[in-house]
């Protein structure tokens, strides 16, 4: 582990932005600790990172369970000795009109997208304070800045992530860095969870132009690579050809 290498815990690491972030940060020389529910994918990803010369380990993680997130962060610290960065990436997006009253899906978005981020902060903040510093990278969306039909609850959760991130930044005494990364349409499995037929169909057009997940990973890598006195607070990344 060189002076520039950091221990990075990534939630939602089994696909999409989380997977791409794990690959990019490991390739940059960081030590990554990966969490998600699909451990078969985590195992494969860890093996591929290791085969490429990187350092990675994983643990099953449910971000809606505060105790499980604490155990995840503790496991990362036990393995690598510290936790420098937490990438709160896990998220879901089951879009639907409010009048569809899919309240179970609303609850799921709140549990994963909002509570999941809070659980990550609650688990890692004491660790970072004790070791003298740390960095939270919270993944939001362009939906943190605007609202579109069928996305009211999803956007509300991302507005919340934006507010939480800004609050944490303001409360920092200079030892904790906070970065909010808000991607536009990105290639991922996020839209696969849309059960409402009309919303699912609309997403096919909306997502016709999309960023590769590696582009978002590059933005995260940029923020992580900055020296301690530099805090990159907000990054919005969109496809060049998209008006969204």
PAVEXTI-389976 format. One line per 5 residues: number of its first residue (from 1); for each residue x, y, z of N, C-alpha, C, O. Coordinates in nm, 2 decimals. Layout:
N
NUM = X/Y/Z/X/Y/Z/X/Y/Z/X/Y/Z | ... .
//
This chain:
244
1 = 0.08/-0.12/0.00/0.00/0.00/0.00/0.09/0.12/0.00/0.16/0.15/0.10 | 0.08/0.20/-0.11/0.16/0.32/-0.12/0.09/0.44/-0.04/-0.02/0.42/0.01 | 0.17/0.55/-0.03/0.11/0.66/0.04/-0.02/0.71/-0.03/-0.11/0.77/0.04 | -0.02/0.70/-0.16/-0.14/0.75/-0.23/-0.26/0.65/-0.23/-0.37/0.69/-0.26 | -0.23/0.53/-0.19/-0.34/0.43/-0.19/-0.44/0.45/-0.08/-0.40/0.49/0.03 .
6 = -0.57/0.43/-0.10/-0.67/0.45/0.00/-0.75/0.32/0.01/-0.76/0.24/-0.09 | -0.81/0.30/0.12/-0.90/0.19/0.14/-1.04/0.25/0.11/-1.09/0.34/0.17 | -1.11/0.19/0.01/-1.24/0.24/-0.04/-1.34/0.13/-0.02/-1.33/0.02/-0.08 | -1.45/0.16/0.05/-1.56/0.07/0.06/-1.67/0.11/-0.03/-1.71/0.23/-0.03 | -1.72/0.02/-0.12/-1.82/0.06/-0.22/-1.94/-0.03/-0.20/-1.94/-0.15/-0.19 .
11 = -2.06/0.04/-0.18/-2.19/-0.03/-0.17/-2.25/-0.04/-0.31/-2.22/0.03/-0.40 | -2.33/-0.14/-0.33/-2.40/-0.16/-0.46/-2.29/-0.19/-0.57/-2.30/-0.15/-0.68 | -2.19/-0.28/-0.53/-2.07/-0.30/-0.62/-2.09/-0.41/-0.71/-2.00/-0.44/-0.79 | -2.21/-0.48/-0.72/-2.22/-0.60/-0.80/-2.25/-0.57/-0.95/-2.25/-0.66/-1.03 | -2.28/-0.44/-0.98/-2.31/-0.40/-1.12/-2.30/-0.25/-1.14/-2.29/-0.18/-1.04 .
16 = -2.32/-0.21/-1.26/-2.33/-0.07/-1.30/-2.22/0.02/-1.24/-2.10/-0.02/-1.25 | -2.26/0.13/-1.19/-2.16/0.23/-1.14/-2.07/0.17/-1.03/-1.95/0.20/-1.02 | -2.13/0.09/-0.94/-2.05/0.04/-0.83/-1.94/-0.05/-0.88/-1.83/-0.05/-0.84 | -1.98/-0.14/-0.97/-1.88/-0.23/-1.03/-1.77/-0.16/-1.10/-1.65/-0.18/-1.09 | -1.81/-0.06/-1.19/-1.71/0.02/-1.26/-1.62/0.10/-1.17/-1.50/0.11/-1.20 .
21 = -1.68/0.15/-1.06/-1.60/0.22/-0.96/-1.50/0.13/-0.90/-1.38/0.17/-0.88 | -1.54/0.01/-0.86/-1.45/-0.08/-0.80/-1.33/-0.11/-0.89/-1.21/-0.12/-0.85 | -1.36/-0.14/-1.02/-1.26/-0.17/-1.12/-1.16/-0.05/-1.14/-1.04/-0.07/-1.14 | -1.22/0.07/-1.15/-1.13/0.19/-1.17/-1.04/0.22/-1.05/-0.92/0.24/-1.07 | -1.10/0.22/-0.93/-1.02/0.25/-0.82/-0.92/0.15/-0.79/-0.80/0.18/-0.75 .
26 = -0.95/0.02/-0.81/-0.85/-0.08/-0.79/-0.74/-0.07/-0.89/-0.62/-0.09/-0.86 | -0.77/-0.03/-1.02/-0.67/-0.01/-1.12/-0.58/0.11/-1.09/-0.47/0.11/-1.13 | -0.64/0.20/-1.01/-0.56/0.32/-0.97/-0.47/0.29/-0.85/-0.40/0.38/-0.81 | -0.48/0.17/-0.80/-0.39/0.13/-0.69/-0.46/0.14/-0.55/-0.39/0.11/-0.45 | -0.59/0.16/-0.54/-0.66/0.17/-0.42/-0.70/0.02/-0.37/-0.71/-0.07/-0.46 .
31 = -0.72/0.01/-0.25/-0.77/-0.12/-0.19/-0.92/-0.11/-0.18/-0.97/-0.03/-0.10 | -0.99/-0.20/-0.25/-1.14/-0.18/-0.25/-1.20/-0.30/-0.17/-1.16/-0.41/-0.17 | -1.31/-0.26/-0.10/-1.39/-0.36/-0.02/-1.53/-0.34/-0.07/-1.59/-0.23/-0.06 | -1.58/-0.45/-0.12/-1.71/-0.44/-0.20/-1.83/-0.50/-0.13/-1.81/-0.61/-0.07 | -1.94/-0.43/-0.14/-2.06/-0.48/-0.07/-2.18/-0.48/-0.17/-2.20/-0.39/-0.25 .
36 = -2.26/-0.58/-0.16/-2.39/-0.59/-0.23/-2.46/-0.72/-0.19/-2.40/-0.80/-0.11 | -2.58/-0.74/-0.23/-2.65/-0.87/-0.20/-2.61/-0.98/-0.28/-2.62/-1.10/-0.24 | -2.57/-0.96/-0.41/-2.54/-1.07/-0.50/-2.39/-1.11/-0.49/-2.31/-1.06/-0.56 | -2.37/-1.19/-0.39/-2.23/-1.23/-0.36/-2.16/-1.31/-0.48/-2.04/-1.31/-0.49 | -2.24/-1.38/-0.56/-2.18/-1.45/-0.67/-2.11/-1.35/-0.76/-2.00/-1.37/-0.81 .
41 = -2.17/-1.24/-0.79/-2.11/-1.13/-0.87/-1.99/-1.07/-0.80/-1.89/-1.04/-0.87 | -2.01/-1.04/-0.67/-1.89/-0.98/-0.60/-1.77/-1.08/-0.60/-1.66/-1.03/-0.62 | -1.80/-1.20/-0.59/-1.69/-1.30/-0.59/-1.61/-1.30/-0.73/-1.49/-1.29/-0.73 | -1.69/-1.29/-0.84/-1.63/-1.29/-0.97/-1.56/-1.16/-0.99/-1.44/-1.16/-1.04 | -1.62/-1.05/-0.95/-1.55/-0.92/-0.96/-1.42/-0.91/-0.88/-1.32/-0.86/-0.93 .
46 = -1.42/-0.96/-0.76/-1.30/-0.96/-0.68/-1.19/-1.05/-0.74/-1.08/-1.01/-0.74 | -1.23/-1.16/-0.80/-1.13/-1.25/-0.86/-1.07/-1.18/-0.98/-0.95/-1.18/-1.01 | -1.15/-1.11/-1.06/-1.11/-1.04/-1.18/-1.01/-0.92/-1.14/-0.91/-0.90/-1.21 | -1.05/-0.85/-1.04/-0.96/-0.74/-1.00/-0.83/-0.79/-0.95/-0.72/-0.73/-0.98 | -0.83/-0.90/-0.87/-0.71/-0.96/-0.82/-0.62/-1.01/-0.93/-0.50/-0.99/-0.93 .
51 = -0.69/-1.07/-1.03/-0.61/-1.13/-1.14/-0.54/-1.02/-1.22/-0.44/-1.04/-1.29 | -0.60/-0.90/-1.22/-0.55/-0.78/-1.29/-0.44/-0.71/-1.21/-0.39/-0.61/-1.26 | -0.41/-0.76/-1.09/-0.31/-0.70/-1.01/-0.36/-0.61/-0.90/-0.28/-0.54/-0.83 | -0.49/-0.59/-0.89/-0.55/-0.51/-0.79/-0.57/-0.58/-0.66/-0.55/-0.70/-0.64 | -0.62/-0.50/-0.56/-0.65/-0.56/-0.43/-0.80/-0.54/-0.39/-0.84/-0.43/-0.39 .
56 = -0.87/-0.65/-0.37/-1.01/-0.64/-0.35/-1.06/-0.75/-0.25/-1.00/-0.86/-0.25 | -1.16/-0.72/-0.18/-1.23/-0.82/-0.10/-1.38/-0.78/-0.10/-1.41/-0.67/-0.14 | -1.46/-0.88/-0.05/-1.60/-0.84/-0.05/-1.68/-0.90/0.07/-1.62/-0.99/0.14 | -1.80/-0.85/0.09/-1.88/-0.91/0.19/-2.03/-0.88/0.15/-2.06/-0.77/0.09 | -2.12/-0.97/0.18/-2.26/-0.95/0.15/-2.31/-0.83/0.23/-2.27/-0.81/0.34 .
61 = -2.39/-0.75/0.16/-2.43/-0.62/0.23/-2.58/-0.59/0.19/-2.61/-0.59/0.07 | -2.66/-0.56/0.29/-2.79/-0.50/0.27/-2.79/-0.36/0.33/-2.79/-0.35/0.45 | -2.79/-0.26/0.25/-2.77/-0.12/0.30/-2.90/-0.08/0.38/-2.89/0.02/0.45 | -3.01/-0.15/0.37/-3.13/-0.11/0.45/-3.12/-0.15/0.59/-3.20/-0.11/0.68 | -3.02/-0.24/0.62/-3.00/-0.29/0.76/-2.88/-0.22/0.82/-2.76/-0.24/0.78 .
66 = -2.91/-0.13/0.92/-2.80/-0.04/0.98/-2.69/-0.13/1.04/-2.57/-0.10/1.03 | -2.73/-0.24/1.11/-2.63/-0.32/1.17/-2.54/-0.39/1.07/-2.42/-0.41/1.09 | -2.60/-0.43/0.96/-2.52/-0.49/0.85/-2.42/-0.40/0.79/-2.31/-0.43/0.76 | -2.46/-0.27/0.78/-2.37/-0.17/0.72/-2.26/-0.15/0.82/-2.14/-0.13/0.78 | -2.29/-0.14/0.95/-2.18/-0.13/1.05/-2.08/-0.24/1.04/-1.96/-0.23/1.05 .
71 = -2.13/-0.36/1.03/-2.05/-0.48/1.01/-1.96/-0.48/0.89/-1.85/-0.52/0.89 | -2.02/-0.43/0.78/-1.95/-0.41/0.65/-1.83/-0.32/0.67/-1.72/-0.35/0.63 | -1.85/-0.20/0.73/-1.75/-0.11/0.75/-1.64/-0.16/0.85/-1.52/-0.15/0.82 | -1.69/-0.23/0.95/-1.59/-0.29/1.05/-1.51/-0.40/0.98/-1.39/-0.41/1.00 | -1.57/-0.48/0.89/-1.49/-0.58/0.81/-1.39/-0.52/0.72/-1.28/-0.57/0.71 .
76 = -1.42/-0.40/0.66/-1.32/-0.34/0.58/-1.21/-0.29/0.66/-1.09/-0.30/0.62 | -1.24/-0.23/0.78/-1.13/-0.18/0.86/-1.04/-0.30/0.92/-0.92/-0.29/0.93 | -1.11/-0.41/0.95/-1.03/-0.52/1.01/-0.94/-0.58/0.90/-0.83/-0.62/0.93 | -0.98/-0.58/0.77/-0.90/-0.63/0.67/-0.79/-0.54/0.63/-0.67/-0.59/0.61 | -0.81/-0.41/0.62/-0.71/-0.32/0.57/-0.66/-0.22/0.67/-0.56/-0.15/0.64 .
81 = -0.71/-0.22/0.79/-0.66/-0.13/0.89/-0.72/0.00/0.91/-0.70/0.07/1.01 | -0.80/0.05/0.80/-0.86/0.18/0.81/-0.97/0.18/0.70/-0.98/0.09/0.62 | -1.05/0.29/0.70/-1.14/0.31/0.59/-1.13/0.46/0.55/-1.17/0.54/0.63 | -1.08/0.48/0.43/-1.05/0.62/0.39/-1.17/0.68/0.31/-1.20/0.80/0.32 | -1.24/0.59/0.23/-1.35/0.64/0.15/-1.46/0.54/0.15/-1.44/0.42/0.15 .
86 = -1.58/0.60/0.16/-1.70/0.52/0.15/-1.78/0.57/0.03/-1.82/0.69/0.02 | -1.80/0.49/-0.07/-1.88/0.53/-0.19/-2.03/0.47/-0.16/-2.05/0.35/-0.18 | -2.12/0.56/-0.12/-2.26/0.52/-0.10/-2.33/0.52/-0.24/-2.39/0.62/-0.28 | -2.32/0.40/-0.30/-2.37/0.39/-0.44/-2.50/0.31/-0.45/-2.58/0.34/-0.55 | -2.53/0.22/-0.36/-2.65/0.14/-0.38/-2.78/0.22/-0.40/-2.80/0.32/-0.33 .
91 = -2.86/0.18/-0.50/-2.98/0.25/-0.53/-3.08/0.17/-0.61/-3.04/0.08/-0.68 | -3.20/0.21/-0.60/-3.31/0.15/-0.68/-3.40/0.26/-0.74/-3.40/0.37/-0.69 | -3.46/0.22/-0.85/-3.54/0.32/-0.93/-3.67/0.26/-0.99/-3.68/0.26/-1.11 | -3.76/0.21/-0.91/-3.89/0.15/-0.96/-3.99/0.27/-0.99/-4.07/0.29/-0.90 | -3.98/0.33/-1.10/-4.06/0.45/-1.13/-4.21/0.41/-1.15/-4.24/0.30/-1.20 .
96 = -4.29/0.50/-1.12/-4.44/0.49/-1.15/-4.51/0.62/-1.12/-4.46/0.70/-1.04 | -4.63/0.64/-1.18/-4.70/0.76/-1.14/-4.75/0.75/-0.99/-4.77/0.64/-0.94 | -4.76/0.86/-0.93/-4.80/0.86/-0.79/-4.94/0.80/-0.78/-4.97/0.73/-0.68 | -5.03/0.82/-0.87/-5.16/0.77/-0.87/-5.17/0.62/-0.88/-5.27/0.55/-0.85 | -5.06/0.55/-0.92/-5.05/0.41/-0.92/-5.04/0.35/-0.78/-5.07/0.23/-0.75 .
101 = -5.01/0.44/-0.68/-5.01/0.40/-0.54/-4.92/0.28/-0.51/-4.96/0.19/-0.43 | -4.81/0.27/-0.57/-4.72/0.16/-0.54/-4.63/0.19/-0.42/-4.51/0.21/-0.43 | -4.70/0.19/-0.31/-4.64/0.24/-0.18/-4.52/0.15/-0.14/-4.43/0.19/-0.07 | -4.53/0.02/-0.17/-4.42/-0.07/-0.14/-4.29/-0.03/-0.21/-4.18/-0.04/-0.16 | -4.31/0.02/-0.33/-4.19/0.06/-0.41/-4.14/0.20/-0.36/-4.02/0.22/-0.36 .
106 = -4.23/0.28/-0.31/-4.19/0.41/-0.25/-4.10/0.38/-0.13/-3.99/0.43/-0.11 | -4.15/0.29/-0.05/-4.08/0.25/0.08/-3.94/0.19/0.04/-3.84/0.22/0.11 | -3.94/0.11/-0.06/-3.81/0.05/-0.10/-3.71/0.16/-0.14/-3.59/0.15/-0.11 | -3.75/0.26/-0.22/-3.66/0.36/-0.26/-3.61/0.44/-0.14/-3.50/0.48/-0.14 | -3.70/0.47/-0.05/-3.66/0.55/0.07/-3.56/0.46/0.15/-3.46/0.52/0.20 .
111 = -3.59/0.34/0.17/-3.50/0.25/0.25/-3.36/0.24/0.18/-3.26/0.25/0.26 | -3.36/0.22/0.05/-3.23/0.20/-0.01/-3.16/0.33/-0.04/-3.04/0.35/0.00 | -3.23/0.42/-0.10/-3.16/0.54/-0.15/-3.13/0.64/-0.05/-3.04/0.72/-0.06 | -3.22/0.65/0.06/-3.19/0.75/0.16/-3.14/0.68/0.29/-3.03/0.72/0.34 | -3.21/0.59/0.34/-3.16/0.52/0.46/-3.02/0.45/0.44/-2.94/0.45/0.52 .
116 = -3.01/0.40/0.32/-2.88/0.33/0.29/-2.76/0.43/0.30/-2.66/0.39/0.35 | -2.78/0.55/0.25/-2.68/0.65/0.26/-2.65/0.69/0.40/-2.54/0.70/0.45 | -2.76/0.71/0.47/-2.75/0.75/0.62/-2.68/0.64/0.70/-2.60/0.67/0.78 | -2.71/0.51/0.67/-2.65/0.40/0.73/-2.50/0.40/0.70/-2.42/0.37/0.79 | -2.46/0.43/0.58/-2.32/0.43/0.54/-2.25/0.54/0.62/-2.14/0.52/0.67 .
121 = -2.31/0.66/0.63/-2.25/0.77/0.71/-2.24/0.73/0.85/-2.13/0.75/0.92 | -2.35/0.68/0.91/-2.35/0.65/1.05/-2.24/0.54/1.09/-2.18/0.55/1.20 | -2.22/0.45/1.00/-2.12/0.34/1.02/-1.98/0.39/1.01/-1.89/0.35/1.09 | -1.95/0.48/0.91/-1.81/0.51/0.88/-1.77/0.64/0.95/-1.65/0.66/0.97 | -1.86/0.73/0.98/-1.82/0.86/1.03/-1.73/0.85/1.16/-1.63/0.92/1.17 .
126 = -1.78/0.77/1.26/-1.69/0.76/1.38/-1.56/0.70/1.35/-1.46/0.74/1.41 | -1.55/0.61/1.25/-1.42/0.55/1.21/-1.33/0.65/1.15/-1.21/0.66/1.19 | -1.39/0.73/1.07/-1.31/0.84/1.00/-1.26/0.95/1.10/-1.15/0.99/1.09 | -1.35/0.98/1.19/-1.31/1.08/1.29/-1.20/1.03/1.38/-1.10/1.10/1.41 | -1.21/0.90/1.42/-1.10/0.84/1.50/-0.97/0.84/1.43/-0.87/0.85/1.50 .
131 = -0.97/0.81/1.30/-0.84/0.80/1.23/-0.79/0.93/1.17/-0.68/0.94/1.12 | -0.87/1.04/1.19/-0.82/1.17/1.15/-0.86/1.22/1.02/-0.81/1.32/0.97 | -0.95/1.15/0.95/-1.00/1.19/0.82/-1.07/1.08/0.74/-1.06/0.97/0.77 | -1.14/1.13/0.64/-1.21/1.03/0.55/-1.28/1.11/0.44/-1.28/1.23/0.44 | -1.35/1.03/0.36/-1.42/1.09/0.24/-1.54/1.01/0.21/-1.54/0.89/0.19 .
136 = -1.66/1.08/0.20/-1.78/1.01/0.16/-1.81/1.06/0.02/-1.81/1.18/-0.01 | -1.83/0.96/-0.07/-1.88/0.99/-0.21/-2.02/0.93/-0.22/-2.04/0.81/-0.22 | -2.12/1.02/-0.22/-2.26/0.98/-0.23/-2.31/1.00/-0.37/-2.30/1.10/-0.43 | -2.37/0.89/-0.42/-2.42/0.89/-0.56/-2.56/0.93/-0.56/-2.65/0.86/-0.50 | -2.59/1.04/-0.63/-2.73/1.09/-0.64/-2.77/1.07/-0.79/-2.77/0.95/-0.84 .
141 = -2.81/1.17/-0.86/-2.86/1.17/-0.99/-2.89/1.31/-1.04/-2.90/1.40/-0.96 | -2.91/1.32/-1.17/-2.96/1.45/-1.22/-3.10/1.47/-1.16/-3.15/1.59/-1.16 | -3.16/1.36/-1.11/-3.29/1.37/-1.05/-3.28/1.44/-0.91/-3.39/1.46/-0.85 | -3.16/1.47/-0.87/-3.15/1.55/-0.74/-3.17/1.70/-0.77/-3.17/1.78/-0.67 | -3.18/1.74/-0.89/-3.19/1.88/-0.93/-3.32/1.91/-1.01/-3.36/2.03/-1.02 .
146 = -3.39/1.81/-1.05/-3.51/1.83/-1.13/-3.61/1.71/-1.11/-3.56/1.60/-1.07 | -3.73/1.73/-1.14/-3.83/1.62/-1.12/-3.90/1.60/-1.25/-3.93/1.69/-1.33 | -3.93/1.47/-1.28/-4.00/1.44/-1.41/-4.11/1.34/-1.37/-4.11/1.28/-1.27 | -4.21/1.33/-1.46/-4.33/1.25/-1.44/-4.28/1.10/-1.41/-4.19/1.05/-1.48 | -4.35/1.04/-1.32/-4.33/0.90/-1.27/-4.21/0.89/-1.18/-4.18/0.78/-1.12 .
151 = -4.13/1.00/-1.17/-4.01/0.99/-1.09/-4.01/1.07/-0.96/-3.91/1.11/-0.90 | -4.13/1.11/-0.92/-4.14/1.20/-0.80/-4.07/1.15/-0.68/-4.00/1.22/-0.61 | -4.10/1.02/-0.64/-4.04/0.96/-0.52/-3.89/0.94/-0.54/-3.81/0.97/-0.45 | -3.86/0.89/-0.66/-3.71/0.86/-0.69/-3.64/1.00/-0.67/-3.53/1.00/-0.61 | -3.69/1.10/-0.74/-3.62/1.23/-0.73/-3.62/1.28/-0.59/-3.52/1.34/-0.55 .
156 = -3.72/1.26/-0.51/-3.73/1.30/-0.37/-3.61/1.24/-0.30/-3.55/1.30/-0.21 | -3.59/1.11/-0.32/-3.48/1.04/-0.25/-3.35/1.10/-0.29/-3.26/1.11/-0.21 | -3.33/1.14/-0.42/-3.20/1.19/-0.46/-3.19/1.34/-0.42/-3.07/1.38/-0.39 | -3.30/1.42/-0.41/-3.29/1.55/-0.34/-3.24/1.53/-0.20/-3.16/1.61/-0.15 | -3.29/1.43/-0.13/-3.25/1.40/0.00/-3.10/1.37/0.01/-3.04/1.42/0.10 .
161 = -3.05/1.29/-0.08/-2.91/1.26/-0.08/-2.83/1.38/-0.09/-2.72/1.40/-0.03 | -2.87/1.47/-0.18/-2.81/1.60/-0.20/-2.81/1.68/-0.07/-2.70/1.74/-0.04 | -2.92/1.69/-0.01/-2.93/1.77/0.12/-2.84/1.71/0.23/-2.77/1.78/0.30 | -2.85/1.57/0.24/-2.77/1.51/0.34/-2.62/1.53/0.32/-2.54/1.56/0.41 | -2.58/1.53/0.19/-2.44/1.55/0.16/-2.39/1.69/0.19/-2.28/1.71/0.25 .
166 = -2.48/1.79/0.16/-2.44/1.93/0.19/-2.44/1.95/0.34/-2.35/2.02/0.39 | -2.53/1.89/0.41/-2.53/1.91/0.55/-2.41/1.85/0.62/-2.35/1.91/0.71 | -2.37/1.73/0.57/-2.25/1.67/0.62/-2.12/1.75/0.59/-2.04/1.77/0.67 | -2.12/1.81/0.47/-2.01/1.89/0.43/-2.00/2.01/0.53/-1.89/2.05/0.57 | -2.11/2.08/0.55/-2.11/2.20/0.64/-2.08/2.16/0.78/-2.02/2.25/0.85 .
171 = -2.11/2.04/0.83/-2.08/2.00/0.96/-1.93/1.96/0.98/-1.89/1.94/1.09 | -1.87/1.93/0.87/-1.73/1.88/0.88/-1.64/1.99/0.93/-1.65/2.11/0.90 | -1.54/1.95/1.01/-1.44/2.04/1.07/-1.32/2.04/0.99/-1.21/2.09/1.03 | -1.32/1.99/0.87/-1.21/1.99/0.78/-1.14/1.86/0.76/-1.06/1.84/0.68 | -1.18/1.76/0.84/-1.12/1.63/0.83/-1.20/1.53/0.74/-1.15/1.43/0.70 .
176 = -1.33/1.57/0.72/-1.41/1.48/0.64/-1.45/1.55/0.51/-1.50/1.66/0.51 | -1.41/1.48/0.40/-1.45/1.54/0.27/-1.58/1.47/0.22/-1.61/1.36/0.25 | -1.66/1.55/0.14/-1.79/1.50/0.10/-1.80/1.54/-0.05/-1.79/1.65/-0.09 | -1.83/1.44/-0.13/-1.85/1.46/-0.28/-1.99/1.40/-0.31/-2.02/1.28/-0.28 | -2.07/1.48/-0.38/-2.20/1.43/-0.44/-2.18/1.41/-0.59/-2.14/1.51/-0.66 .
181 = -2.20/1.29/-0.64/-2.19/1.27/-0.78/-2.32/1.24/-0.84/-2.39/1.15/-0.79 | -2.36/1.32/-0.94/-2.50/1.31/-0.99/-2.49/1.27/-1.14/-2.47/1.36/-1.22 | -2.51/1.15/-1.17/-2.50/1.11/-1.31/-2.63/1.13/-1.38/-2.74/1.13/-1.33 | -2.62/1.16/-1.51/-2.74/1.15/-1.60/-2.76/1.01/-1.64/-2.72/0.92/-1.56 | -2.83/0.98/-1.75/-2.86/0.85/-1.78/-2.73/0.77/-1.80/-2.64/0.81/-1.88 .
186 = -2.72/0.66/-1.73/-2.60/0.58/-1.73/-2.64/0.43/-1.76/-2.74/0.38/-1.72 | -2.55/0.36/-1.84/-2.58/0.22/-1.86/-2.57/0.14/-1.73/-2.46/0.14/-1.67 | -2.68/0.08/-1.70/-2.69/0.00/-1.57/-2.81/-0.08/-1.57/-2.89/-0.08/-1.67 | -2.83/-0.15/-1.46/-2.95/-0.23/-1.45/-3.06/-0.16/-1.37/-3.16/-0.22/-1.33 | -3.04/-0.03/-1.35/-3.13/0.05/-1.26/-3.28/0.04/-1.31/-3.37/0.03/-1.23 .
191 = -3.29/0.05/-1.44/-3.43/0.06/-1.50/-3.50/-0.08/-1.50/-3.62/-0.09/-1.52 | -3.42/-0.18/-1.47/-3.48/-0.32/-1.48/-3.58/-0.34/-1.36/-3.66/-0.43/-1.37 | -3.57/-0.26/-1.26/-3.66/-0.27/-1.15/-3.80/-0.20/-1.16/-3.88/-0.20/-1.07 | -3.82/-0.14/-1.28/-3.95/-0.07/-1.30/-4.06/-0.17/-1.34/-4.05/-0.23/-1.44 | -4.16/-0.17/-1.25/-4.26/-0.27/-1.27/-4.38/-0.21/-1.34/-4.47/-0.28/-1.40 .
196 = -4.40/-0.07/-1.34/-4.51/0.00/-1.40/-4.49/-0.01/-1.55/-4.39/0.04/-1.60 | -4.58/-0.06/-1.63/-4.56/-0.08/-1.77/-4.54/0.05/-1.85/-4.45/0.06/-1.93 | -4.62/0.15/-1.82/-4.60/0.28/-1.89/-4.47/0.35/-1.86/-4.40/0.40/-1.95 | -4.43/0.34/-1.73/-4.30/0.40/-1.69/-4.18/0.33/-1.75/-4.08/0.38/-1.80 | -4.20/0.19/-1.76/-4.09/0.11/-1.82/-4.07/0.14/-1.97/-3.96/0.15/-2.02 .
201 = -4.18/0.16/-2.04/-4.18/0.19/-2.18/-4.12/0.33/-2.20/-4.04/0.35/-2.29 | -4.16/0.43/-2.12/-4.10/0.56/-2.13/-3.95/0.56/-2.11/-3.88/0.64/-2.17 | -3.90/0.48/-2.03/-3.76/0.48/-2.00/-3.68/0.43/-2.12/-3.56/0.46/-2.13 | -3.74/0.35/-2.21/-3.67/0.31/-2.33/-3.62/0.42/-2.41/-3.51/0.43/-2.46 | -3.71/0.52/-2.42/-3.68/0.64/-2.50/-3.58/0.73/-2.42/-3.49/0.78/-2.47 .
206 = -3.62/0.75/-2.29/-3.54/0.84/-2.20/-3.39/0.79/-2.20/-3.30/0.87/-2.19 | -3.37/0.66/-2.20/-3.24/0.60/-2.18/-3.17/0.56/-2.31/-3.07/0.49/-2.31 | -3.22/0.61/-2.42/-3.17/0.58/-2.55/-3.02/0.63/-2.56/-2.94/0.56/-2.63 | -2.99/0.74/-2.50/-2.85/0.79/-2.50/-2.80/0.78/-2.36/-2.86/0.84/-2.27 | -2.70/0.70/-2.33/-2.65/0.68/-2.20/-2.50/0.68/-2.19/-2.43/0.65/-2.28 .
211 = -2.45/0.72/-2.07/-2.31/0.72/-2.04/-2.27/0.57/-2.01/-2.35/0.50/-1.95 | -2.15/0.54/-2.04/-2.10/0.41/-1.98/-2.07/0.43/-1.84/-2.03/0.54/-1.79 | -2.09/0.33/-1.76/-2.06/0.34/-1.61/-1.92/0.38/-1.58/-1.90/0.44/-1.48 | -1.83/0.35/-1.67/-1.69/0.38/-1.65/-1.67/0.54/-1.65/-1.58/0.58/-1.59 | -1.76/0.61/-1.72/-1.74/0.76/-1.72/-1.77/0.81/-1.58/-1.71/0.91/-1.53 .
216 = -1.87/0.76/-1.51/-1.91/0.80/-1.38/-1.80/0.76/-1.28/-1.76/0.83/-1.19 | -1.74/0.64/-1.30/-1.63/0.59/-1.22/-1.51/0.68/-1.23/-1.44/0.70/-1.13 | -1.49/0.73/-1.35/-1.38/0.83/-1.37/-1.40/0.96/-1.29/-1.30/1.01/-1.24 | -1.52/1.00/-1.28/-1.55/1.12/-1.20/-1.53/1.10/-1.06/-1.47/1.18/-0.99 | -1.57/0.98/-1.01/-1.54/0.94/-0.87/-1.40/0.93/-0.84/-1.35/0.98/-0.74 .
221 = -1.32/0.87/-0.94/-1.18/0.86/-0.92/-1.11/0.99/-0.91/-1.02/1.01/-0.84 | -1.16/1.09/-0.99/-1.10/1.23/-0.98/-1.12/1.29/-0.85/-1.03/1.34/-0.79 | -1.24/1.27/-0.79/-1.26/1.33/-0.66/-1.18/1.26/-0.55/-1.12/1.33/-0.46 | -1.17/1.13/-0.56/-1.09/1.05/-0.46/-0.94/1.09/-0.47/-0.87/1.08/-0.37 | -0.89/1.12/-0.59/-0.75/1.14/-0.61/-0.70/1.28/-0.56/-0.58/1.30/-0.56 .
226 = -0.79/1.37/-0.52/-0.75/1.50/-0.49/-0.67/1.50/-0.35/-0.70/1.41/-0.27 | -0.58/1.59/-0.33/-0.51/1.60/-0.20/-0.60/1.64/-0.09/-0.71/1.69/-0.11 | -0.56/1.61/0.03/-0.65/1.63/0.15/-0.71/1.77/0.16/-0.82/1.78/0.21 | -0.64/1.87/0.11/-0.69/2.01/0.13/-0.79/2.05/0.02/-0.84/2.16/0.02 | -0.82/1.95/-0.07/-0.91/1.98/-0.18/-1.03/1.89/-0.17/-1.02/1.77/-0.16 .
231 = -1.15/1.95/-0.16/-1.28/1.88/-0.15/-1.36/1.91/-0.27/-1.42/2.02/-0.28 | -1.38/1.81/-0.36/-1.46/1.83/-0.47/-1.61/1.80/-0.43/-1.64/1.68/-0.40 | -1.69/1.90/-0.42/-1.82/1.88/-0.35/-1.93/1.83/-0.44/-2.01/1.74/-0.40 | -1.94/1.87/-0.57/-2.05/1.82/-0.65/-2.00/1.80/-0.80/-1.93/1.89/-0.85 | -2.03/1.69/-0.85/-2.00/1.66/-0.99/-2.13/1.61/-1.06/-2.20/1.52/-1.01 .
236 = -2.17/1.68/-1.17/-2.28/1.63/-1.25/-2.22/1.58/-1.38/-2.15/1.66/-1.45 | -2.26/1.46/-1.42/-2.20/1.40/-1.54/-2.32/1.36/-1.63/-2.40/1.28/-1.59 | -2.32/1.41/-1.75/-2.43/1.38/-1.85/-2.37/1.33/-1.98/-2.26/1.37/-2.01 | -2.45/1.25/-2.05/-2.41/1.22/-2.19/-2.41/1.35/-2.27/-2.50/1.44/-2.26 | -2.31/1.37/-2.36/-2.30/1.49/-2.43/-2.42/1.52/-2.52/-2.46/1.63/-2.53 .
241 = -2.47/1.41/-2.58/-2.59/1.43/-2.67/-2.72/1.43/-2.60/-2.83/1.44/-2.67 | -2.72/1.43/-2.47/-2.85/1.43/-2.40/-2.89/1.57/-2.35/-2.81/1.64/-2.30 | -3.02/1.60/-2.36/-3.07/1.72/-2.31/-3.12/1.71/-2.16/-3.15/1.81/-2.10 | -3.12/1.58/-2.11/-3.17/1.56/-1.98/-3.07/1.59/-1.87/-3.09/1.58/-1.75 .
//
